[in-house]
Amino acid sequence: MNRSRRPGRSRRSRRKPPIPFRQRGGKPVTETDGASSNAAAKTGSPVVMVVAWLWVAVPFLYGVYQLAEKSSKLFE
C-alpha cells in the first residue's frame, strides 16, 4: 500500500528570510529607512496631480460622450 503525503506539506525545506540589501558604505537598510523614502516619493505637487488627472479624465470623458452619442442612434 502506498501512503501519500499529507496535503499541503512539501518536502522542500523552508526558505530563509531574505537578507536586506545594503546601501553604499555597508549600512543595512532598515524598515524606517524605506518608510521615510517612500513617504517622500508619495508627496508631490498638487499642480502635477491635477494635470495628471486631467490628462486621463479629458480623453476618457470624451470617449464616454462619443459612446453615448453613437449608442443613442442605435435605439432610435
Backbone atoms as SQL, in Angstrom:
CREATE TABLE atoms (id INTEGER PRIMARY KEY, chain TEXT, resi INTEGER, resn TEXT, atom TEXT, x REAL, y REAL, z REAL);
INSERT INTO atoms VALUES
  (1, 'A', 1, 'MET', 'N', 0.841, -1.171, 0.000),
  (2, 'A', 1, 'MET', 'CA', 0.000, 0.000, 0.000),
  (3, 'A', 1, 'MET', 'C', 0.894, 1.245, 0.000),
  (4, 'A', 2, 'ASN', 'N', 0.592, 2.167, -0.851),
  (5, 'A', 2, 'ASN', 'CA', 1.390, 3.381, -0.984),
  (6, 'A', 2, 'ASN', 'C', 0.701, 4.519, -0.243),
  (7, 'A', 3, 'ARG', 'N', 1.372, 5.012, 0.771),
  (8, 'A', 3, 'ARG', 'CA', 0.791, 6.131, 1.519),
  (9, 'A', 3, 'ARG', 'C', 1.235, 7.444, 0.881),
  (10, 'A', 4, 'SER', 'N', 0.305, 8.305, 0.656),
  (11, 'A', 4, 'SER', 'CA', 0.660, 9.610, 0.096),
  (12, 'A', 4, 'SER', 'C', 0.937, 10.589, 1.226),
  (13, 'A', 5, 'ARG', 'N', 1.653, 11.614, 0.883),
  (14, 'A', 5, 'ARG', 'CA', 1.963, 12.635, 1.880),
  (15, 'A', 5, 'ARG', 'C', 0.689, 13.378, 2.264),
  (16, 'A', 6, 'ARG', 'N', 0.769, 14.041, 3.409),
  (17, 'A', 6, 'ARG', 'CA', -0.365, 14.861, 3.819),
  (18, 'A', 6, 'ARG', 'C', -0.481, 16.056, 2.872),
  (19, 'A', 7, 'PRO', 'N', -1.698, 16.457, 2.519),
  (20, 'A', 7, 'PRO', 'CA', -1.839, 17.606, 1.622),
  (21, 'A', 7, 'PRO', 'C', -1.299, 18.876, 2.265),
  (22, 'A', 8, 'GLY', 'N', -0.692, 19.702, 1.444),
  (23, 'A', 8, 'GLY', 'CA', -0.175, 20.968, 1.923),
  (24, 'A', 8, 'GLY', 'C', 1.248, 20.891, 2.437),
  (25, 'A', 9, 'ARG', 'N', 1.802, 19.706, 2.551),
  (26, 'A', 9, 'ARG', 'CA', 3.169, 19.550, 3.032),
  (27, 'A', 9, 'ARG', 'C', 4.113, 19.458, 1.843),
  (28, 'A', 10, 'SER', 'N', 5.251, 20.026, 1.966),
  (29, 'A', 10, 'SER', 'CA', 6.254, 19.986, 0.920),
  (30, 'A', 10, 'SER', 'C', 7.512, 19.329, 1.460),
  (31, 'A', 11, 'ARG', 'N', 8.223, 18.646, 0.606),
  (32, 'A', 11, 'ARG', 'CA', 9.463, 18.012, 1.020),
  (33, 'A', 11, 'ARG', 'C', 10.612, 19.019, 1.054),
  (34, 'A', 12, 'ARG', 'N', 10.448, 20.120, 0.370),
  (35, 'A', 12, 'ARG', 'CA', 11.497, 21.131, 0.354),
  (36, 'A', 12, 'ARG', 'C', 11.597, 21.818, 1.701),
  (37, 'A', 13, 'SER', 'N', 12.795, 22.211, 2.048),
  (38, 'A', 13, 'SER', 'CA', 12.966, 22.938, 3.300),
  (39, 'A', 13, 'SER', 'C', 12.442, 24.358, 3.123),
  (40, 'A', 14, 'ARG', 'N', 12.110, 24.959, 4.221),
  (41, 'A', 14, 'ARG', 'CA', 11.586, 26.321, 4.162),
  (42, 'A', 14, 'ARG', 'C', 12.683, 27.296, 3.803),
  (43, 'A', 15, 'ARG', 'N', 12.306, 28.332, 3.060),
  (44, 'A', 15, 'ARG', 'CA', 13.280, 29.323, 2.638),
  (45, 'A', 15, 'ARG', 'C', 13.656, 30.220, 3.789),
  (46, 'A', 16, 'LYS', 'N', 14.893, 30.642, 3.786),
  (47, 'A', 16, 'LYS', 'CA', 15.360, 31.582, 4.794),
  (48, 'A', 16, 'LYS', 'C', 14.848, 32.968, 4.430),
  (49, 'A', 17, 'PRO', 'N', 14.602, 33.822, 5.423),
  (50, 'A', 17, 'PRO', 'CA', 14.168, 35.182, 5.099),
  (51, 'A', 17, 'PRO', 'C', 15.268, 35.902, 4.331),
  (52, 'A', 18, 'PRO', 'N', 14.888, 36.766, 3.385),
  (53, 'A', 18, 'PRO', 'CA', 15.899, 37.435, 2.572),
  (54, 'A', 18, 'PRO', 'C', 16.755, 38.395, 3.399),
  (55, 'A', 19, 'ILE', 'N', 17.995, 38.495, 3.034),
  (56, 'A', 19, 'ILE', 'CA', 18.916, 39.428, 3.674),
  (57, 'A', 19, 'ILE', 'C', 18.645, 40.804, 3.067),
  (58, 'A', 20, 'PRO', 'N', 18.478, 41.835, 3.880),
  (59, 'A', 20, 'PRO', 'CA', 18.176, 43.157, 3.317),
  (60, 'A', 20, 'PRO', 'C', 19.336, 43.662, 2.472),
  (61, 'A', 21, 'PHE', 'N', 18.975, 44.379, 1.403),
  (62, 'A', 21, 'PHE', 'CA', 20.004, 44.973, 0.562),
  (63, 'A', 21, 'PHE', 'C', 20.784, 46.010, 1.362),
  (64, 'A', 22, 'ARG', 'N', 21.994, 46.188, 0.997),
  (65, 'A', 22, 'ARG', 'CA', 22.828, 47.140, 1.712),
  (66, 'A', 22, 'ARG', 'C', 23.020, 48.394, 0.870),
  (67, 'A', 23, 'GLN', 'N', 22.977, 49.514, 1.553),
  (68, 'A', 23, 'GLN', 'CA', 23.249, 50.777, 0.883),
  (69, 'A', 23, 'GLN', 'C', 24.747, 50.928, 0.710),
  (70, 'A', 24, 'ARG', 'N', 25.150, 51.961, 0.030),
  (71, 'A', 24, 'ARG', 'CA', 26.580, 52.221, -0.108),
  (72, 'A', 24, 'ARG', 'C', 27.189, 52.440, 1.261),
  (73, 'A', 25, 'GLY', 'N', 28.344, 51.910, 1.449),
  (74, 'A', 25, 'GLY', 'CA', 29.014, 52.032, 2.730),
  (75, 'A', 25, 'GLY', 'C', 28.738, 50.861, 3.649),
  (76, 'A', 26, 'GLY', 'N', 27.926, 49.890, 3.214),
  (77, 'A', 26, 'GLY', 'CA', 27.699, 48.700, 4.001),
  (78, 'A', 26, 'GLY', 'C', 26.645, 48.830, 5.076),
  (79, 'A', 27, 'LYS', 'N', 25.928, 49.950, 5.153),
  (80, 'A', 27, 'LYS', 'CA', 24.901, 50.118, 6.175),
  (81, 'A', 27, 'LYS', 'C', 23.640, 49.361, 5.744),
  (82, 'A', 28, 'PRO', 'N', 23.134, 48.444, 6.574),
  (83, 'A', 28, 'PRO', 'CA', 21.931, 47.712, 6.186),
  (84, 'A', 28, 'PRO', 'C', 20.713, 48.634, 6.121),
  (85, 'A', 29, 'VAL', 'N', 19.845, 48.360, 5.198),
  (86, 'A', 29, 'VAL', 'CA', 18.615, 49.132, 5.065),
  (87, 'A', 29, 'VAL', 'C', 17.624, 48.618, 6.096),
  (88, 'A', 30, 'THR', 'N', 17.026, 49.514, 6.840),
  (89, 'A', 30, 'THR', 'CA', 16.036, 49.125, 7.842),
  (90, 'A', 30, 'THR', 'C', 14.655, 49.526, 7.366),
  (91, 'A', 31, 'GLU', 'N', 13.631, 49.083, 8.084),
  (92, 'A', 31, 'GLU', 'CA', 12.266, 49.417, 7.711),
  (93, 'A', 31, 'GLU', 'C', 12.016, 50.916, 7.809),
  (94, 'A', 32, 'THR', 'N', 12.643, 51.575, 8.756),
  (95, 'A', 32, 'THR', 'CA', 12.428, 53.012, 8.901),
  (96, 'A', 32, 'THR', 'C', 13.064, 53.778, 7.740),
  (97, 'A', 33, 'ASP', 'N', 14.197, 53.268, 7.203),
  (98, 'A', 33, 'ASP', 'CA', 14.801, 53.929, 6.047),
  (99, 'A', 33, 'ASP', 'C', 13.872, 53.870, 4.850),
  (100, 'A', 34, 'GLY', 'N', 13.245, 52.720, 4.622),
  (101, 'A', 34, 'GLY', 'CA', 12.340, 52.561, 3.488),
  (102, 'A', 34, 'GLY', 'C', 11.088, 53.399, 3.643),
  (103, 'A', 35, 'ALA', 'N', 10.586, 53.510, 4.878),
  (104, 'A', 35, 'ALA', 'CA', 9.363, 54.270, 5.097),
  (105, 'A', 35, 'ALA', 'C', 9.589, 55.756, 4.841),
  (106, 'A', 36, 'SER', 'N', 10.740, 56.272, 5.233),
  (107, 'A', 36, 'SER', 'CA', 10.981, 57.697, 5.018),
  (108, 'A', 36, 'SER', 'C', 11.170, 57.996, 3.541),
  (109, 'A', 37, 'SER', 'N', 11.808, 57.103, 2.800),
  (110, 'A', 37, 'SER', 'CA', 11.989, 57.357, 1.376),
  (111, 'A', 37, 'SER', 'C', 10.670, 57.204, 0.624),
  (112, 'A', 38, 'ASN', 'N', 9.801, 56.262, 1.059),
  (113, 'A', 38, 'ASN', 'CA', 8.505, 56.101, 0.412),
  (114, 'A', 38, 'ASN', 'C', 7.597, 57.284, 0.701),
  (115, 'A', 39, 'ALA', 'N', 7.679, 57.845, 1.894),
  (116, 'A', 39, 'ALA', 'CA', 6.848, 58.987, 2.241),
  (117, 'A', 39, 'ALA', 'C', 7.217, 60.185, 1.372),
  (118, 'A', 40, 'ALA', 'N', 8.501, 60.351, 1.098),
  (119, 'A', 40, 'ALA', 'CA', 8.920, 61.460, 0.250),
  (120, 'A', 40, 'ALA', 'C', 8.466, 61.249, -1.186),
  (121, 'A', 41, 'ALA', 'N', 8.419, 60.011, -1.640),
  (122, 'A', 41, 'ALA', 'CA', 8.000, 59.726, -3.006),
  (123, 'A', 41, 'ALA', 'C', 6.494, 59.904, -3.173),
  (124, 'A', 42, 'LYS', 'N', 5.713, 59.702, -2.115),
  (125, 'A', 42, 'LYS', 'CA', 4.266, 59.800, -2.207),
  (126, 'A', 42, 'LYS', 'C', 3.782, 61.241, -2.264),
  (127, 'A', 43, 'THR', 'N', 4.497, 62.142, -1.660),
  (128, 'A', 43, 'THR', 'CA', 4.068, 63.526, -1.677),
  (129, 'A', 43, 'THR', 'C', 4.548, 64.169, -2.956),
  (130, 'A', 44, 'GLY', 'N', 3.661, 64.885, -3.608),
  (131, 'A', 44, 'GLY', 'CA', 4.002, 65.535, -4.859),
  (132, 'A', 44, 'GLY', 'C', 3.293, 66.870, -4.949),
  (133, 'A', 45, 'SER', 'N', 3.583, 67.568, -5.998),
  (134, 'A', 45, 'SER', 'CA', 2.972, 68.865, -6.211),
  (135, 'A', 45, 'SER', 'C', 1.496, 68.681, -6.576),
  (136, 'A', 46, 'PRO', 'N', 0.608, 69.456, -5.970),
  (137, 'A', 46, 'PRO', 'CA', -0.815, 69.352, -6.324),
  (138, 'A', 46, 'PRO', 'C', -1.072, 69.731, -7.787),
  (139, 'A', 47, 'VAL', 'N', -0.261, 70.617, -8.315),
  (140, 'A', 47, 'VAL', 'CA', -0.435, 71.027, -9.711),
  (141, 'A', 47, 'VAL', 'C', -0.154, 69.846, -10.639),
  (142, 'A', 48, 'VAL', 'N', 0.884, 69.086, -10.341),
  (143, 'A', 48, 'VAL', 'CA', 1.216, 67.914, -11.161),
  (144, 'A', 48, 'VAL', 'C', 0.103, 66.881, -11.077),
  (145, 'A', 49, 'MET', 'N', -0.467, 66.726, -9.892),
  (146, 'A', 49, 'MET', 'CA', -1.548, 65.759, -9.721),
  (147, 'A', 49, 'MET', 'C', -2.783, 66.168, -10.515),
  (148, 'A', 50, 'VAL', 'N', -3.118, 67.443, -10.502),
  (149, 'A', 50, 'VAL', 'CA', -4.282, 67.927, -11.255),
  (150, 'A', 50, 'VAL', 'C', -4.049, 67.742, -12.751),
  (151, 'A', 51, 'VAL', 'N', -2.855, 68.070, -13.220),
  (152, 'A', 51, 'VAL', 'CA', -2.546, 67.906, -14.646),
  (153, 'A', 51, 'VAL', 'C', -2.618, 66.427, -15.028),
  (154, 'A', 52, 'ALA', 'N', -2.124, 65.547, -14.174),
  (155, 'A', 52, 'ALA', 'CA', -2.170, 64.114, -14.459),
  (156, 'A', 52, 'ALA', 'C', -3.612, 63.619, -14.529),
  (157, 'A', 53, 'TRP', 'N', -4.452, 64.056, -13.597),
  (158, 'A', 53, 'TRP', 'CA', -5.855, 63.649, -13.632),
  (159, 'A', 53, 'TRP', 'C', -6.547, 64.181, -14.873),
  (160, 'A', 54, 'LEU', 'N', -6.276, 65.413, -15.244),
  (161, 'A', 54, 'LEU', 'CA', -6.878, 65.968, -16.460),
  (162, 'A', 54, 'LEU', 'C', -6.390, 65.232, -17.702),
  (163, 'A', 55, 'TRP', 'N', -5.125, 64.857, -17.705),
  (164, 'A', 55, 'TRP', 'CA', -4.542, 64.133, -18.835),
  (165, 'A', 55, 'TRP', 'C', -5.286, 62.819, -19.083),
  (166, 'A', 56, 'VAL', 'N', -5.804, 62.223, -18.037),
  (167, 'A', 56, 'VAL', 'CA', -6.537, 60.966, -18.163),
  (168, 'A', 56, 'VAL', 'C', -8.035, 61.221, -18.298),
  (169, 'A', 57, 'ALA', 'N', -8.575, 62.154, -17.527),
  (170, 'A', 57, 'ALA', 'CA', -10.020, 62.340, -17.448),
  (171, 'A', 57, 'ALA', 'C', -10.620, 62.943, -18.714),
  (172, 'A', 58, 'VAL', 'N', -9.931, 63.887, -19.331),
  (173, 'A', 58, 'VAL', 'CA', -10.498, 64.558, -20.510),
  (174, 'A', 58, 'VAL', 'C', -10.701, 63.571, -21.665),
  (175, 'A', 59, 'PRO', 'N', -9.702, 62.789, -22.070),
  (176, 'A', 59, 'PRO', 'CA', -9.967, 61.817, -23.135),
  (177, 'A', 59, 'PRO', 'C', -10.990, 60.749, -22.736),
  (178, 'A', 60, 'PHE', 'N', -10.992, 60.355, -21.472),
  (179, 'A', 60, 'PHE', 'CA', -11.970, 59.370, -21.024),
  (180, 'A', 60, 'PHE', 'C', -13.385, 59.921, -21.154),
  (181, 'A', 61, 'LEU', 'N', -13.609, 61.131, -20.682),
  (182, 'A', 61, 'LEU', 'CA', -14.944, 61.727, -20.767),
  (183, 'A', 61, 'LEU', 'C', -15.365, 61.967, -22.211),
  (184, 'A', 62, 'TYR', 'N', -14.425, 62.333, -23.066),
  (185, 'A', 62, 'TYR', 'CA', -14.730, 62.492, -24.491),
  (186, 'A', 62, 'TYR', 'C', -15.153, 61.147, -25.081),
  (187, 'A', 63, 'GLY', 'N', -14.493, 60.090, -24.712),
  (188, 'A', 63, 'GLY', 'CA', -14.857, 58.763, -25.195),
  (189, 'A', 63, 'GLY', 'C', -16.226, 58.339, -24.705),
  (190, 'A', 64, 'VAL', 'N', -16.543, 58.636, -23.456),
  (191, 'A', 64, 'VAL', 'CA', -17.870, 58.311, -22.918),
  (192, 'A', 64, 'VAL', 'C', -18.937, 59.116, -23.653),
  (193, 'A', 65, 'TYR', 'N', -18.653, 60.385, -23.935),
  (194, 'A', 65, 'TYR', 'CA', -19.598, 61.223, -24.689),
  (195, 'A', 65, 'TYR', 'C', -19.838, 60.644, -26.084),
  (196, 'A', 66, 'GLN', 'N', -18.767, 60.273, -26.778),
  (197, 'A', 66, 'GLN', 'CA', -18.913, 59.697, -28.114),
  (198, 'A', 66, 'GLN', 'C', -19.680, 58.379, -28.061),
  (199, 'A', 67, 'LEU', 'N', -19.428, 57.569, -27.064),
  (200, 'A', 67, 'LEU', 'CA', -20.137, 56.298, -26.908),
  (201, 'A', 67, 'LEU', 'C', -21.625, 56.542, -26.697),
  (202, 'A', 68, 'ALA', 'N', -21.973, 57.492, -25.843),
  (203, 'A', 68, 'ALA', 'CA', -23.383, 57.789, -25.586),
  (204, 'A', 68, 'ALA', 'C', -24.054, 58.343, -26.840),
  (205, 'A', 69, 'GLU', 'N', -23.357, 59.200, -27.553),
  (206, 'A', 69, 'GLU', 'CA', -23.922, 59.798, -28.771),
  (207, 'A', 69, 'GLU', 'C', -24.176, 58.731, -29.835),
  (208, 'A', 70, 'LYS', 'N', -23.233, 57.847, -30.048),
  (209, 'A', 70, 'LYS', 'CA', -23.384, 56.829, -31.090),
  (210, 'A', 70, 'LYS', 'C', -24.327, 55.708, -30.664),
  (211, 'A', 71, 'SER', 'N', -24.343, 55.380, -29.387),
  (212, 'A', 71, 'SER', 'CA', -25.254, 54.317, -28.952),
  (213, 'A', 71, 'SER', 'C', -26.699, 54.813, -28.921),
  (214, 'A', 72, 'SER', 'N', -26.922, 56.105, -28.742),
  (215, 'A', 72, 'SER', 'CA', -28.305, 56.620, -28.759),
  (216, 'A', 72, 'SER', 'C', -28.914, 56.484, -30.153),
  (217, 'A', 73, 'LYS', 'N', -28.076, 56.538, -31.198),
  (218, 'A', 73, 'LYS', 'CA', -28.594, 56.358, -32.572),
  (219, 'A', 73, 'LYS', 'C', -29.062, 54.924, -32.811),
  (220, 'A', 74, 'LEU', 'N', -28.493, 53.969, -32.064),
  (221, 'A', 74, 'LEU', 'CA', -28.915, 52.578, -32.236),
  (222, 'A', 74, 'LEU', 'C', -30.320, 52.336, -31.698),
  (223, 'A', 75, 'PHE', 'N', -30.738, 53.123, -30.720),
  (224, 'A', 75, 'PHE', 'CA', -32.019, 52.897, -30.072),
  (225, 'A', 75, 'PHE', 'C', -33.117, 53.827, -30.570),
  (226, 'A', 76, 'GLU', 'N', -32.869, 54.538, -31.648),
  (227, 'A', 76, 'GLU', 'CA', -33.906, 55.443, -32.194),
  (228, 'A', 76, 'GLU', 'C', -34.910, 54.682, -33.014);
